Amino acid sequence: MNINRLIAILTRVAVNRLLRWGLRRMHAPKSGARRTSRQQGREKTMREAVKHARQAARITRRMR
């Protein structure tokens, strides 16, 4: 592996991490801000989806 390829890999990893960090921070709820009913509904839907996914994973583990 040459030095240019190594630098390219390290740069790509660093940029991806910083990009994910920035996006998470940008979309995080602001402190003291009130949630709209649409946000609350979306959060509830996501919680239910996670609940069903966990239940499906539990069932498939039992089937093995």
Secondary structure by P-SEA (a helix, b strand, c coil): ccaaaaaaaaaaaaaaaaaaaaaaaaacccccccccaaaaaaaaaaaaaaaaaaaaaaaaaaac
